[in-house]
Amino acid sequence: MVQIFPPERVNLHTHSWYCGHGVGELSEYVIAAEQQGLDVLGFSEHCPLPDHRWSSSRMEFDLLESYFEECRSLQRSVDSLQILIGLECDFYPEYATWYREFILEKQKVDFLCFGVHFLPNGFGKDVYLKHLPQEKRFLHKYTDLYTAGLSSGLFLFGVHPDLFASFYTSWDAEAIACSKEIIECAVTYNIPLEINGNGLRKSMIDTPAGRRHQYPLQEFWELAATYPVLVTTNSDAHQPNEVNQWQWESFAFANKCGVELCSCEVKNQKNSNLHEVALLPPQEERKVSNK
């Protein structure tokens, strides 16, 4: 069976206690999703890596299988909404084979999404983006990694592509050029980019152009609106009450920037725990709905 869900009924970016910096049981998120009017809830815990890189803010490696099993148990026991199993990955090329062979080819998840959260500072240390200095070399490294993730063929969508704005606070020629590169790459590979609701919940920052959100970055999304790029929006919830709480603010932000949002297609596969998931452009949703 194939079902099409409008963006206001979908959240594919959800974290719980499993990720190490979220709170709440998976079952609590399911209850909150039902109460907050969702039809599709995608769990997307931060994927651990075999070398335990970034382990302080990622799921513990030995929790992976229990996470998968708990998600499957909820899928079997809940009929009121579609529950999807996902992982949010940090994309570095050296992990692409592991994501493909250990996660995707072994059919562990319904989808993977990705982002870039850390960059090496040149002295052997990975630094969270927000704490990097505003230097062009870091902006370009971020762009290179993000576009590599988009072109990898591994991911359903890219999360908060404008996260660079948390450290590179000027909207200058360099930021515009890198934003265009990310957006154009997403268009080329037909991979949706995410307006991230968690950024709207975070504290604002002072920039040369005034006070603004760390992300989402309005200028980035106004630029994206001039391209035929697919755009989704998610809550990036880290506690149950956030599952759909800020989505309306995300929709208002998208509308302000002139961006139309994807719908979500979910196909239940016969004789399998997995689902086929696709994000559809708005006009395609209308075509499907009118058949």
C-alpha positions in Angstrom: 0.0 0.0 0.0 1.2 3.5 -0.9 0.2 6.5 1.1 0.9 10.2 0.5 1.1 12.5 3.5 1.2 16.3 3.4 4.2 18.0 5.1 2.2 19.2 8.1 1.5 15.6 9.1 5.1 14.4 8.9 8.3 14.6 11.0 11.3 12.6 9.9 13.9 14.0 12.3 13.4 12.8 15.9 15.9 12.1 18.7 15.3 10.5 22.1 17.5 9.4 25.1 19.3 7.0 22.7 21.3 9.8 21.1 22.9 10.8 24.4 21.7 14.5 24.4 17.9 14.0 24.0 15.4 12.9 26.6 12.4 10.6 26.7 11.5 7.1 25.6 10.6 6.3 22.0 7.1 5.4 23.2 6.7 8.9 24.6 7.5 10.4 21.2 4.8 8.2 19.7 2.2 9.4 22.1 3.3 13.0 21.5 3.1 12.5 17.8 -0.4 11.2 18.0 -1.5 14.1 20.3 0.2 16.7 18.0 -1.5 15.5 14.9 1.2 13.6 13.0 0.6 10.7 10.6 4.3 9.8 10.1 7.0 9.8 12.7 10.5 9.1 11.7 13.1 8.3 14.4 16.6 9.4 13.4 19.0 8.9 16.2 22.6 10.1 15.7 24.4 7.1 14.1 27.4 5.8 16.0 30.5 4.8 14.2 32.8 1.8 14.5 35.7 4.0 15.6 33.5 5.8 18.2 34.2 9.2 16.6 32.1 12.0 18.1 30.8 9.5 20.7 30.0 12.2 23.3 27.1 13.3 21.2 26.1 10.1 19.3 24.3 6.9 20.2 26.4 4.3 22.0 27.5 1.7 19.5 26.2 -1.2 21.5 22.7 0.4 21.6 22.1 0.2 17.9 20.4 -3.2 17.8 18.1 -2.4 20.8 17.2 0.9 19.1 16.2 -1.0 15.9 14.3 -3.6 17.8 12.4 -1.1 19.9 11.4 0.9 16.8 10.2 -2.4 15.1 8.2 -3.3 18.2 6.5 0.1 18.1 5.8 -0.3 14.4 4.0 -3.6 15.2 2.0 -2.3 18.1 0.9 1.1 16.8 -1.7 1.5 14.1 -2.5 5.2 14.4 0.6 6.4 12.6 3.4 5.3 10.4 6.6 4.8 12.4 9.8 4.9 10.3 13.3 3.8 11.4 16.1 6.1 10.5 19.5 7.3 11.4 21.1 10.8 11.2 24.7 10.3 9.9 27.6 12.7 9.9 29.0 12.5 6.4 32.7 11.9 5.9 33.8 9.9 2.8 35.7 7.4 4.9 32.4 6.2 6.5 30.4 5.9 3.3 31.2 2.2 2.8 30.2 1.4 6.4 26.9 3.2 6.1 26.2 1.4 2.9 27.3 -2.1 3.8 26.5 -2.3 7.5 23.3 -0.2 7.6 21.6 -0.1 4.2 22.5 -3.4 2.6 21.7 -5.2 5.8 18.3 -3.5 5.7 18.5 -2.0 9.2 16.6 1.2 8.5 13.9 2.8 6.4 16.0 5.8 5.6 19.2 7.6 6.4 19.6 11.4 6.5 22.9 13.3 7.0 24.5 16.5 8.0 27.9 17.9 8.8 28.2 18.9 12.5 32.0 18.8 13.1 35.1 19.9 11.2 38.7 19.2 12.0 40.5 22.4 13.2 43.8 21.5 11.6 45.4 20.5 15.0 43.9 17.0 15.2 40.7 18.0 17.0 37.1 17.9 15.7 35.2 21.0 16.6 31.5 21.6 16.6 30.6 24.1 13.9 29.3 26.8 16.2 32.7 27.0 17.9 34.7 27.5 14.8 36.2 30.8 13.8 34.7 32.7 10.9 37.2 31.6 8.3 36.7 30.8 4.7 38.7 27.6 4.9 36.1 26.1 7.3 33.2 27.3 5.1 34.7 25.6 2.1 35.5 22.4 4.0 31.9 22.3 5.2 30.6 22.9 1.6 32.9 20.1 0.2 31.7 17.6 2.8 28.0 18.5 2.4 28.1 18.3 -1.4 29.9 14.9 -1.1 27.1 13.7 1.1 24.5 14.8 -1.4 26.2 13.0 -4.2 26.9 9.8 -2.3 23.5 8.2 -3.0 23.1 7.1 0.6 20.6 9.6 2.0 16.9 10.4 1.7 17.6 14.1 2.6 20.2 16.5 4.0 19.6 18.1 7.4 20.2 21.8 8.2 22.4 22.5 5.1 22.7 26.1 6.4 24.3 25.1 9.7 27.5 26.8 8.5 25.7 30.1 9.4 26.2 29.3 13.1 29.9 30.2 12.7 30.2 32.0 9.3 27.9 34.8 10.3 28.4 37.1 7.2 26.2 36.8 4.2 28.9 37.8 1.8 30.1 36.7 -1.7 31.8 33.6 -0.2 28.7 32.5 1.7 26.5 33.0 -1.4 28.9 31.0 -3.6 29.0 28.1 -1.1 25.2 28.2 -0.6 24.7 28.1 -4.4 27.1 25.1 -4.6 25.1 23.2 -2.0 21.7 24.0 -3.5 22.8 23.3 -7.1 24.3 19.9 -5.9 21.0 19.1 -4.3 19.1 19.9 -7.5 21.6 17.8 -9.6 21.1 14.7 -7.4 17.5 15.4 -6.6 18.1 15.2 -2.8 15.8 17.3 -0.6 17.3 19.9 1.8 15.8 20.4 5.3 14.5 23.6 7.0 15.3 22.6 10.6 12.9 23.5 13.3 15.4 23.0 16.1 17.3 26.1 14.9 14.2 28.2 15.5 14.2 27.0 19.1 17.8 27.9 19.7 19.1 31.2 21.0 19.7 33.9 18.4 23.1 35.4 17.6 24.5 38.8 16.7 25.9 39.1 13.2 27.2 42.0 11.0 23.7 42.3 9.6 22.0 42.2 12.9 20.5 39.7 15.3 19.2 36.4 13.7 18.7 32.7 14.2 21.9 30.6 14.1 19.9 28.7 11.5 17.7 28.4 9.5 19.3 31.2 7.5 16.7 33.3 5.7 19.0 34.4 2.9 20.0 30.8 2.2 16.4 29.7 1.8 15.4 32.8 -0.3 18.2 31.8 -2.6 17.0 28.2 -2.6 13.5 29.4 -3.6 15.0 30.5 -7.0 16.0 26.9 -7.8 13.9 23.8 -8.4 15.3 22.2 -5.2 13.2 19.9 -3.1 12.7 21.2 0.4 11.4 19.4 3.5 11.0 20.6 7.1 11.4 18.7 10.3 11.3 19.4 14.0 14.6 17.8 15.0 12.9 17.0 18.3 15.1 16.2 21.3 12.2 15.8 23.8 8.7 14.5 23.2 6.8 17.9 23.4 9.0 19.1 20.4 7.8 16.4 17.9 5.5 18.8 16.1 5.5 21.8 18.4 7.6 24.1 16.2 6.6 22.9 12.8 4.1 25.7 12.2 6.9 28.2 12.7 8.9 26.2 10.1 6.1 26.3 7.7 5.7 30.1 8.2 9.5 30.5 7.7 9.3 28.5 4.4 6.4 30.6 3.2 8.2 33.8 4.1 11.2 32.6 2.0 9.0 31.6 -0.9 9.7 27.8 -0.5 7.2 25.0 -1.2 7.5 21.9 0.8 7.7 18.2 -0.1 5.1 15.7 0.8 6.0 12.2 2.0 5.3 8.9 0.3 5.4 5.7 2.3 5.1 2.3 0.8 4.8 -0.8 3.0 6.8 -3.6 1.6 5.4 -7.1 1.6 7.2 -9.7 3.8 9.5 -7.0 5.2 9.8 -4.8 8.2 11.0 -2.0 6.0 9.2 0.8 4.2 10.0 2.6 1.0 10.1 6.3 1.7 10.2 9.1 -0.8 9.9 12.9 -0.5 7.8 14.2 -3.4 7.7 17.7 -4.9 4.4 19.6 -4.3 3.2 19.3 -7.9 3.8 15.5 -7.9 1.8 15.2 -4.7 -1.1 16.9 -6.5 -0.8 14.5 -9.5 -0.9 11.5 -7.2 -3.8 12.9 -5.2 -5.8 13.5 -8.3 -5.4 10.0 -9.8 
